[in-house]
Amino acid sequence: MYPTELFVRLCGLDEPKAAAKALASQWRARLRQESLWPGTEFQPLTSDTLKAIGTLRSIVDFKFGAPLACEGLITPLPAGGFSVSVARSDGSSRARYTLAHEIAHTFFYDLGSKPPRRLTPYDRSRTATQEIRSATQLEERFCDAFAAELLFPSEAARLEFQDCIRIGDTSELLASIERVSQRWSVSVEVALGRLNEAHGLGVTRDTVVGIMRWRPNSKTGRDPGVRVTQSFPRPCGNWFLPTNTRANSVGLSGASLLFNWWQRFMNRDPNRTYRRSGVFNLKYGPGKTPTVLENEVMPGEPCLEKLLLWSTSIGTAPKWRRVSVEAPVTYRLYAVSPTEAYSVALINLSHPCR
């Protein structure tokens, strides 16, 4: 069975994000109907409630803080049901998201079989056929969308972010997004996606956001570096920041500086293991090399960067072209472990200099 057929069977929709949203809404409603969730639609689910959903989806074993090479892993058990392993500690925002994501994978199995039998093809290896890779990507998109909707429903995001769209200063905007992410115990990355879906990023689409990680080229598996892994708004407005491109190649040098400092900071003892978690800003001074500030409450002031972006004019037949602009950028790096971190760049393109 192809994933779109399964989506239709689950909730009558064949698009992964729409199907995931509908299914997550059904499960939040079921929690209230069965008195498994005392909260309201506008309150975050607790970790215990997420485990209750997992139990209803035949997850019989939960392991947190597991030594994994990835964030989470779901394993069908010979006697029936699943074991789920999560790399992060129980209760952390990343663990909650990973658990919700793994719960979503259970919908792609026949739970009546022992062990649970896969209903759709799945293979993340580079040797998989194009059809199987496509099916795998659809499933992952569904699971991400299900986790986001389960943890931070669209309607709640619309209300939470209704004031954010009026904020013109990118540092203030990022600080507001961080406060919302803390209230709902989700990552800033998830909160940015919810904001984009609920309102777009800026009424005139003049704010572009890039999320960057240390990754190899997604097409070749080689050439690791700080790359753009997500960009908003999507669909894009008048500006577009391409993904899978190196941060330096589009002018987001501040992100590379933050990563380099995080990975190779001064006075680092090579014989010591550093946790290296926290949030990190850049502080710019006139004619000076930027310095890194650790665990500041507020994001730092924006800096002026020379960027290479794609732009189009509004019209019946818009034509995209690559342009060089100068614009203020607010950076923040979020590190959750010695190996997992991402940097956010909010670009203010309301008055770009070409």
RAVEN-V670202 format. One record per backbone hydrogen bond with DSSP energy under -0.5 kcal/mol. CO is the residue of the C=O (numbers start at 1). NH is the residue of the N-H. Records with the same first field share a line. If there is no record, write none. Layout:
CO: NH, NH
This chain:
1: 121
2: 5, 6
3: 7
4: 8
5: 9
6: 10
7: 11, 12, 13
8: 12
15: 19
16: 20
17: 21
18: 22
19: 23
20: 24
21: 25
22: 26
23: 27
24: 28
25: 29
26: 30
27: 31
28: 32
29: 33
30: 34
31: 36, 37
32: 35
40: 43
46: 50
47: 51
48: 52
49: 53
50: 54
51: 55
52: 56
53: 57
54: 59
55: 58
58: 60, 82
61: 84
63: 86
66: 68
71: 87
73: 85
75: 83
77: 80, 115
81: 77
82: 60, 61
83: 75
84: 63
85: 73
86: 65, 66
88: 65
89: 92
92: 96
93: 97
94: 98
95: 99
96: 100
97: 101
98: 102
99: 103
100: 104
101: 105
102: 106
103: 106
104: 107
105: 108
106: 109
108: 119, 120
109: 111
110: 113, 117
117: 110
125: 128
129: 133
130: 134
131: 135
132: 136
133: 137
134: 138
135: 139
136: 140
137: 141
138: 142
139: 143
140: 144
141: 145
142: 146
143: 147
144: 148
145: 149
146: 150
147: 151
148: 152
153: 157
154: 158
155: 159
156: 160
157: 161
159: 162
161: 165
163: 166
164: 167
165: 203
166: 168
169: 173
170: 174
171: 175
172: 176
173: 177
174: 178
175: 179
176: 180
177: 181
178: 182
179: 183
180: 184
181: 185, 186
187: 191
188: 192
189: 193
190: 194
191: 195
192: 196
193: 197
194: 198
195: 199, 200
200: 202
201: 207
202: 205
205: 238
206: 208, 349
208: 347
209: 232
210: 345
211: 229, 230
212: 343
213: 215, 227
215: 225
217: 221
222: 217
225: 215, 227
226: 247
227: 213, 229
228: 244
230: 211
232: 209
238: 312
239: 237
240: 242, 310
245: 228
246: 250
247: 250, 252
248: 251
250: 308
251: 253
252: 255, 256
253: 257
254: 258
255: 259
256: 260
257: 261
258: 262
259: 263
260: 264
265: 268
268: 270
269: 272
272: 274
278: 335
279: 295
280: 333
281: 293
282: 284
283: 291
285: 288
291: 283
293: 281
303: 305, 329
305: 307, 327
307: 309, 325
309: 323
310: 240
311: 321
315: 318
318: 320
321: 311
323: 309, 325
325: 307
326: 353
327: 305
328: 348
329: 303, 331
330: 346
331: 300
332: 344
333: 280, 335
334: 342
335: 278
339: 341
340: 336, 337
342: 334
343: 212
344: 332
345: 210, 347
346: 330, 348
347: 208, 349
348: 328
349: 352
352: 354
353: 326
